[in-house]
Amino acid sequence: MTDTRRARLRDIATALGVSVNTVSRALGGKDSVSEHTRERIIAEAERIGYVPNTHARSLVLGSAMTIGLVITNPSNPFYAQLINGIEPHGRGRGYSLLLMVTDESVENERRAAESLLRSAVDGAIVVPVQGETAHWTRVQAAGVPIVFANRDVPELGCDFVGIDNEHGAYESTRHLIASGARRIQVLEEDLPITTIAGRIAGFHLAMADAGLPSSDADVISVPTRRHDSAVLPWQPAEAYRLARELVAGDDRPDAVVAGNDFFALGLYRALAERGLRAPGDLAIVGYGDHPYAAYMDPPLTTVHLPARRIGETAVDLLLRRLRDGADAAPRKQRLTPELVVRAST
C-alpha cells in the first residue's frame, strides 16, 4: 500500500540523524546551523517532498508568517514592479503575501484594514488612499506594524519608504530649462495625494531657482477614469483630449512635464495630428520610465522610479519593526529617482 502520510520534520531528522529542532532551524533560515548541514537537510526535504505546515508553524512561533499588502491599483506598472520587489524578498525570508486592492476608495481601504485584523497577519505594507486614517489607527492599536509605501501618512508615525518625487520633477524641469525651454507646463492627474503634490512642488522650485515665472495656471489637471475605477492604469486618451487644445495655437509652451508616461503618449498623438514633433516643436518629459518609453518615436525622456527597490526596502523595514518592537523611532526613507535623457528633449 502506498504511504500517503504527509512528510514531517521528524522524517528528515530521522533520515539524517539530527534533531527535529536542527531541521526546523535549517529550513527556517536560522544562522545557528552550518551550511553543510543546511544543504543536507534541504536536499532531504526535497527528496521526500516535505512541505511546511504553515498553520502548525504559526501556532508554534506565534506568527502567521504572512505580510499583508494593500495597494491602490495593481495594473499600474509601478505597483506591478513594487509587488515584484515585495513578494520574492518576503518569500526569501519565509513570509507569504496577502494582497488587497482599494481602488483609491477609502471604504475599500477600511474593509482591507478589517481583513488584515481578521487574517492575523504579522504586519502590513500599505499604499494609502490618503483619506480617513482611523482604520489604520485600529490596526496599529491591535499590534500590527504598518509600513507605508510610496505615499506617507506622517501623523500615524509609521515607517515609510517612497520616492523623492520633488527631486524627480525638479530634475526634469531643470533639464528642460537647460535645453532652452522657458515656458513650461505640467500635465498632472487631479488626485489629492502627496506624490503628485511633491512633483508639482519640484516643478515650481526649479522654475523659481532659474528665475522663471510659474503659477498654478501652468499645472493642467487631467481628470482620469481612476475616479471611477482605479483598476485601470492612466489612459493616453485622457491627456490627449487636453493636449489637443494645448498645442492648437501659436502660444503653446516650449515644453511639458507629464505626470506619467501614459500622458506623454497622449501628447505625442496630439502633436502628430498637427504635423508637429518633439522636441523641435515641444519638448516632453515623462515620469515612470515604463517599458515602452524607450521605443516611442522619438524615445521619451522620462524619470526612472526604483519601484522594485522600494518593495524590498519596505519588507526590510517591516521585518526590522517586528524585531525591534513598536517603541522604536519610525524610519522614513525616500529613494532618489533617475532622469533618463532620450530624444524627446
Steps between C-alpha positions, in 0.01 A plus 500: 500500500630847412583721800296819455598647836629859483879527533605641837800674652558183704541296181785726388658496845488118520647454153795730572555422868442856618244656735161628391604838637805506271281419200255775593778758540662400170178524300411826676826660387648536850871579523569244773520211249816431297475541125591134444222378730252745349574372147451136611170585669368696201597218264323240716191723533481524120556125461209401723274786385484681832265801497491724811175498696456875532207470741701286739797729465280798584384330819856419605653837411202721582534636149295457182815561291280713274537858383190691400541722192240769433537690174280731296543364148683179399476578127714812545848392376658665804302283742564188292873564550442578868339158545794345315722647767286406801394143416837331430678702769241395758486141372876472538453577869220248549201732457203463268302794363132590545404754231207743522397778259323821606422654159579847649193459723507581872212256553692219331806593703296479820390148402859405423608613846229284659610204288858546619383483861292186436782334309746549786783606270838575658511846344383705203654696214246761393466746213241725666212675331590799721153571623354393834756327727300370799507143365881503486508625860293192591746273323787664689315466831460127432878468490531458123793708371446701181752618244363759259637478146506771233252720693548590864258578783740692729257552788490124570875477566550187287807395304496625142688444175427683180640717225635851521240624251594863551856420391377305196288790372768753590758316290254463210421871499862603543596278205237670281623845606859400421378387157366849431136478613364806679124449498430160654170345601407189696240229429404336830219278621253681728530274805574661841796275584851577620676350198334750266542788744872421519541507123316831468717649777815382321387665177434837666830486691702436184328787322563734794866398527541585130332838547204398283134568582259218579152487648214262568379575146805316365380176661233343280285254694408185311172340619544126473286190508672397821235700681256233381731199488861496613549152357568670165835671458513852369385524140677701226157620381450697821802719434442499124171687533671782692817488291307576181406836648849550641672471160225656285610863513818695439538565873576137593769451766862409423478179700272280708573293809255207494404344831531151350610337175139427397430872489811546282350253250193720474720804439685319220169425325381860530827629353496253211147601398618858453817403314713587802770298669703480818737649586514766224144623547447390859745328734342229717610327821302207642500335842530129574731364227252229403634232263357664188661842568829414329310384187283805444579722201702686604612303808358668809710682756350395832565439868588145604342395832669233718171322571649155558755640746219679685324163540812331632568788739140486627546133589827578679337782696209277601721213616717746694186636664389148593841443655545835676142549622252785484701743714787545254504835319336489155733486200426716197683424176463680167684345209634723224351453153720529190443724198550294182575738216385393152407670175170666603703784657 
